[in-house]
Structure formats: C-alpha cells, structure tokens
C-alpha cells in the first residue's frame, strides 16, 4: 500500500471526517450497549480502505470481538453510523463480501477437506464442478491441495487453521475478519502461519484484513496499522502506522524498526 493511502487513511481515522464509499469499513461514533446496560464500546471512529491489514490489540473484554461482530452484521450497533462496502453490514454479508475466521477451526469432522472448504459454495447451490475448482484453488493457496480427501482428525492444529482460512477465502471476500485465529497454536506454528497469511494477503491485495490478537509481536509483523483499544468501555486510544514495506521476511523480526514498533504499541496499550 502506498504511503499516500496510509497517510490519508490515518488522517480520516483520527478525525472522523470525509467518510464515504471509498472505504470498505466506515465507523462513525459507534457505540454498543447491551440490554443489561453494559457499555461494550463507545465513540469508535475507524475507516479502513481497500488492501489494508489492520490488527486490533487491547486488554480482554475491551470490545474487539464486539466491533468485529458489528462489522460482520452478526450484532447491531446501538449508536453511530456503520457501513461496509458502502452498504449495511448485513447486506454486505448477504452478498458474500465478508468472511470470518475464528480461533476455533469449526470444521465438520465427518467431511473431507475439500467438502469442508467448499461448504459455503454448497450452501449457495454452486455446481459441483465449480466447487471443486474453487476448492482446489484455495487449498493450493494454503499449501494443502494434496490433502483434499483427508479428514480433519488427521491434521495438525496449524493445518486445521489453514483449512479454515481456505474456507473463508473460497467466496473471494473483499473483507476478511480474523478473531485470534492463531491464539491456540505453538509459537513456531504461529510464526509459520503469519508468513503464510501475509503471502496469501499479498496475492489477494484488494482484500482488506481486520485481525484481532493479544500478541503485540504478531500485530507489528502483520499490519499496515495497529488499532489500540482501551479497557471497557472500549474506545480506540491510538492508531499506529507500521511503515515497513512488504513482503516482510523473517529478517524483519530482528530489525531495529521491528523492536521500535513493538515498543510503541506496547506503550500505547499501557496508557
């Protein structure tokens, strides 16, 4: 992404001005109050453009998942204005423009990989020939094309997460929401999947990724920007630009710039 786009997006995200259809996600003074009176998020202003990779960090219970559920149209905001791809979140989801990857892989244990991955297309009535073609495409993206007929129980945790990502990608979404997808994995597998995720994202550069993590190192490695949230009621305290060009290799983790950005995000979380 160009520095011009990054600067423009940061300015609007901070000011809350000049919102419009050129953003995939536009949140203006968004609030969410649950029926029991709990204020989950308050006065959230955020604008994400095409091809961005935004990570959300902050303490548990600060509303990160609530924000994602509102963007995905799974729950309604109670104040403010929210649009996704220039329309309502529910409408964007109906148009198969939004995909979600959770921490748990949620695969069907009795179905082969190809059937798990193509489930969204099956539910939409897509022909078997097209389902297989698209299933092979996304399984190749995640390095599992040779495992099409394998059952989930035969896979490692990292491989199951790759299948979940492939299933999310099969509809060619413009917006991919990922809620702590690597949180339950060991560090070696986690870093390997971070590399793979960036490779996939760069191949699908028009796709915007919003990513929740508690791992500051992960956020800094992956993101164009890091969104730092406060404890409940959740607010955005700071949006930190990570101006390191892509592709980002393993060498980036040992660069002074990486350590500096990790420190910057860590300090923002503390305050």
C-alpha positions in Angstrom: 0.0 0.0 0.0 1.3 3.4 -0.8 2.4 5.9 1.9 -0.1 8.4 0.4 -3.0 6.0 1.1 -1.7 5.2 4.5 -1.4 8.9 5.5 -4.9 9.7 4.1 -6.5 6.8 5.9 -4.8 7.6 9.2 -5.9 11.2 9.0 -9.5 10.3 8.4 -9.5 7.6 11.0 -8.3 10.1 13.7 -10.5 13.0 12.6 -13.6 11.0 11.7 -14.1 13.4 8.7 -14.6 12.8 5.0 -16.1 9.4 5.2 -17.6 7.8 2.2 -17.9 4.9 -0.1 -14.2 4.8 -0.9 -13.8 2.9 2.4 -14.5 -0.8 2.9 -15.3 -0.1 6.5 -16.5 3.2 7.9 -17.4 3.6 11.6 -18.6 6.9 12.9 -19.1 7.4 16.7 -20.1 3.7 17.0 -21.4 2.5 20.3 -22.8 -0.8 21.6 -24.8 -1.1 24.8 -26.2 -4.5 25.7 -29.8 -4.9 27.0 -28.4 -5.4 30.6 -26.8 -1.9 30.4 -23.2 -3.0 29.7 -21.4 -0.5 27.5 -19.2 -2.6 25.3 -17.8 0.0 23.0 -18.1 3.8 22.9 -17.4 6.5 20.3 -15.4 4.3 17.9 -14.2 6.0 14.8 -12.4 3.9 12.2 -12.0 3.8 8.5 -10.3 1.0 6.6 -9.5 1.2 2.9 -9.0 -1.4 0.3 -6.0 -3.7 0.7 -5.2 -2.7 4.3 -4.2 -5.1 7.1 -5.3 -3.7 10.5 -4.7 -5.5 13.8 -6.7 -4.8 16.9 -4.9 -5.1 20.3 -6.0 -4.3 23.8 -7.0 -6.0 27.1 -9.5 -8.8 27.3 -13.1 -7.5 27.3 -12.3 -4.2 25.6 -14.8 -4.8 22.8 -12.6 -6.1 19.9 -14.8 -9.0 19.1 -17.9 -6.8 19.6 -16.6 -4.5 16.9 -15.9 -7.4 14.6 -19.4 -8.8 15.2 -20.9 -5.5 14.3 -18.8 -5.2 11.1 -19.9 -8.7 10.1 -23.6 -7.9 10.7 -23.8 -10.5 13.5 -24.9 -7.9 16.0 -26.3 -4.4 15.7 -24.6 -1.2 16.9 -26.8 1.0 19.2 -25.4 4.4 18.2 -23.4 6.0 15.4 -23.1 5.1 11.7 -21.6 1.9 10.3 -21.2 0.9 6.6 -19.3 -1.9 5.0 -18.6 -1.6 1.2 -20.9 1.3 1.1 -23.9 -0.6 2.5 -25.1 -2.2 5.7 -23.0 -5.0 7.3 -25.9 -7.4 6.9 -26.3 -6.6 3.2 -22.5 -6.9 2.6 -22.6 -10.3 4.3 -25.6 -11.4 2.2 -23.5 -10.5 -0.9 -20.7 -12.8 0.4 -18.3 -9.9 0.6 -17.3 -10.7 4.2 -15.6 -13.8 5.6 -14.8 -14.7 9.2 -12.1 -16.9 10.7 -12.4 -17.7 14.4 -9.9 -19.0 16.9 -11.6 -22.5 16.7 -11.4 -24.1 13.3 -15.1 -25.2 13.4 -14.5 -27.9 10.7 -17.1 -30.7 10.2 -15.2 -33.8 11.5 -17.0 -36.2 9.2 -16.3 -34.3 6.0 -13.2 -34.4 3.8 -11.1 -31.3 3.5 -12.5 -30.5 0.0 -16.0 -30.7 1.3 -15.3 -28.6 4.4 -13.6 -25.9 2.3 -16.4 -25.8 -0.3 -19.2 -25.7 2.2 -20.1 -22.0 1.6 -20.5 -22.7 -2.1 -22.5 -25.8 -1.4 -24.9 -23.8 0.7 -25.3 -21.3 -2.1 -26.1 -24.0 -4.6 -22.9 -23.7 -6.7 -22.3 -26.6 -9.2 -20.0 -29.4 -8.1 -17.6 -28.7 -10.9 -17.2 -25.0 -9.8 -17.0 -26.0 -6.2 -14.1 -28.4 -6.8 -12.3 -25.9 -9.0 -12.5 -23.2 -6.3 -11.7 -25.7 -3.6 -8.5 -26.7 -5.3 -7.6 -23.0 -5.8 -7.8 -22.1 -2.1 -6.3 -25.3 -0.9 -3.3 -24.6 -3.1 -3.1 -21.1 -1.6 -2.7 -22.6 1.9 -0.5 -25.4 0.8 -3.0 -28.3 1.3 -4.0 -29.2 -2.2 -2.5 -32.7 -1.7 -4.8 -33.3 1.3 -8.2 -32.8 -0.3 -9.6 -36.2 0.8 -8.2 -36.1 4.3 -10.5 -35.8 7.3 -9.9 -33.1 9.9 -8.8 -35.6 12.6 -5.8 -36.4 10.5 -4.5 -32.9 10.6 -2.4 -30.9 13.0 -3.7 -27.7 14.6 -1.9 -25.5 12.2 -3.2 -27.4 9.2 -6.8 -27.2 10.5 -6.4 -23.4 10.7 -5.1 -23.3 7.1 -8.3 -25.1 6.1 -10.4 -22.5 8.0 -8.6 -19.8 6.1 -9.1 -21.6 2.8 -12.9 -21.9 3.5 -13.0 -18.2 4.3 -11.2 -17.3 1.0 -13.4 -19.5 -1.3 -16.0 -16.8 -1.7 -13.3 -14.3 -2.7 -14.3 -11.8 0.0 -13.3 -8.2 -0.1 -13.2 -8.1 3.7 -11.6 -10.9 5.9 -12.2 -10.7 9.7 -9.9 -12.9 11.8 -10.6 -13.2 15.6 -7.4 -14.5 17.2 -7.0 -17.3 14.7 -3.5 -18.3 15.9 -4.1 -17.9 19.6 -4.1 -21.6 20.4 -1.1 -22.5 18.4 2.5 -23.0 19.4 5.0 -20.2 18.6 6.7 -22.0 15.7 3.4 -22.9 14.0 2.1 -19.4 14.7 5.0 -17.7 13.0 4.8 -20.0 10.1 1.1 -19.2 9.6 1.8 -15.5 10.0 4.2 -15.8 7.0 1.7 -17.7 5.0 -1.1 -15.3 5.8 0.9 -12.4 4.5 1.7 -14.3 1.4 -2.0 -15.0 0.8 -2.9 -11.4 1.5 -0.3 -10.1 -1.0 -1.7 -12.4 -3.7 -5.2 -11.1 -2.9 -4.1 -7.5 -2.5 -7.5 -6.0 -2.9 -8.7 -7.9 0.1 -8.8 -6.0 3.4 -7.9 -7.9 6.6 -9.0 -7.0 10.1 -7.2 -9.1 12.7 -7.6 -9.5 16.5 -4.7 -10.5 18.5 -3.3 -10.3 22.1 0.3 -10.7 20.7 1.9 -7.4 20.0 4.8 -9.0 18.1 2.2 -10.6 15.8 0.3 -7.3 15.3 3.5 -5.5 14.3 4.7 -8.2 12.0 1.5 -8.4 10.0 -0.1 -5.0 9.9 -0.1 -1.8 8.0 -1.7 -0.2 11.1 -2.3 -1.3 14.6 -5.5 -0.2 16.4 -5.0 0.1 20.2 -8.1 -0.1 22.4 -8.8 0.9 26.0 -10.5 -1.2 28.7 -14.3 -1.3 28.8 -16.0 0.7 27.6 -13.9 0.0 24.6 -12.5 3.0 22.7 -9.7 3.5 20.2 -6.9 5.2 22.1 -4.4 5.2 19.2 -3.9 4.0 15.6 -0.2 3.3 15.0 1.2 3.2 11.4 3.7 0.4 10.7 5.5 1.8 7.7 7.6 -1.2 6.9 7.3 -2.3 3.2 6.1 -5.8 2.2 7.0 -8.5 1.7 8.1 -8.9 5.3 10.6 -11.8 5.8 11.9 -13.4 8.9 14.7 -10.9 8.9 12.1 -8.2 9.8 11.7 -9.7 13.3 15.3 -8.9 14.1 15.4 -5.4 12.7 15.6 -2.3 15.0 12.4 -1.0 13.4 10.5 -4.1 14.4 11.6 -3.7 18.1 10.8 0.0 18.0 7.3 -0.6 16.7 6.7 -3.3 19.2 7.7 -0.9 22.0 5.5 1.8 20.6 2.4 -0.4 20.5 3.2 -1.9 24.0 3.5 1.6 25.5 0.2 2.6 23.9 -1.6 -0.4 25.4 -0.3 0.5 28.9 -1.7 4.0 28.6 
